[in-house]
Structure formats: structure tokens, C-alpha cells
Amino acid sequence: MNLLITTLSTFIEFYSYLLIIRVLLTWFGNIDWSRQPFAALSQISDPYLNLFRSIIPPFSGIDFSPMLAFLVLNLAGQFLVALSSLPFVQRF
């Protein structure tokens, strides 16, 4: 069980880095998102970000949905860390 929690925590951390890269690259308007490696990054990150874009639409051309996406991802990571410290989880 601890291996599963560690793996999920590592995945969340890695996915957070991918989202940071995706958000930073949106500042450059000349990027062609249909070419590699940008297309792969978009295919990996956009489904998750689109969940939050449907909740928080862009305001004055600024997309605030990644902030909520990072918050939810961070809370999930903190939940896994807290879960791994519980005594019944450490026995497995």
C-alpha cells in the first residue's frame, strides 16, 4: 500500500511539473501546439486543465483555471502524504 501511495505521489509531482511547463509556454504566442513536443504536452495536460476551464472561464483574456488545477493537485498530494503517515497504512 505504501508503494502505491509513493507512486501516486511521485506521479502528482511529475504531472505538476508538466503543468508548470504548459502554463509557462502559453506566454509565448508563437508556439505551434500542433507540432511535437508541444502537441504531446498539450494532449497530456489539456484534459485536466479543461476540467477547470469549464468551472472558471477566462476573464479579460487571462485564464485563471490553472491556479485551481494546481490547488486541487497540491491538495491531492498532501492527502497522499497524510495517508501514508497513518499507522494502518504503514503496516502494508
Residue, then its C-alpha position, 0 to 999 in steps of 0.5 A: m500500500n505504501l508503494l502505491i501511495t509513493t507512486l501516486s505521489t511521485f506521479i502528482e509531482f511529475y504531472s505538476y511539473l508538466l503543468i508548470i511547463r504548459v502554463l509557462l509556454t502559453w506566454f509565448g504566442n508563437i508556439d505551434w501546439s500542433r507540432q511535437p513536443f508541444a502537441a504531446l504536452s498539450q494532449i497530456s495536460d489539456p484534459y485536466l486543465n479543461l476540467f477547470r476551464s469549464i468551472i472558471p472561464p477566462f476573464s479579460g483574456i487571462d485564464f485563471s483555471p490553472m491556479l485551481a488545477f494546481l490547488v486541487l493537485n497540491l491538495a491531492g498530494q498532501f492527502l497522499v502524504a497524510l495517508s501514508s503517515l497513518p499507522f494502518v497504512q504503514r503496516f502494508 
